[in-house]
Amino acid sequence: MTISNIFSSVPTNFDTEVFQDLFNHGNLRIERIISKGHISPESGWYDQDQNEWVIVLQGAGTIQFKDGSEITLNSGDYLNIPAHQKHKVVWTEPKAVTIWLAVFYPDNPK
């Protein structure tokens, strides 16, 4: 058994967002995302096969949906995004690190 800390090994200077799987077992995946002024690539929308439950642990970020609606999440705010609901990150805190925790899970767990 290994103990880790969600706030450890956070880079202070980085050019691209950092994606790190913390847990991956069967149909369940937990990912840490670290942003600092980063947004989703201009090339398209996230269109995931699994549901995504996401919480901002530190910082802030805005998620835009294909219908044009936007939701800003601040530290402690969480959101469930159903599978195939197209979305992208259009803003994150530019002067501070934002740490997201995303849990990906299927519609019909077996």
Number of C-alpha atoms within 10 A of each C-alpha: 3 3 4 9 6 12 10 7 8 12 10 8 8 12 9 12 15 15 13 12 13 14 11 12 7 8 13 13 17 19 17 21 16 23 25 24 19 21 18 16 11 8 6 10 17 17 13 15 14 20 18 22 16 20 21 22 19 20 21 25 25 16 18 17 17 12 9 8 9 15 13 16 21 18 15 12 13 17 13 13 17 18 17 14 17 16 21 19 19 19 18 25 18 14 9 14 20 23 24 25 22 22 21 21 19 15 11 7 8 6
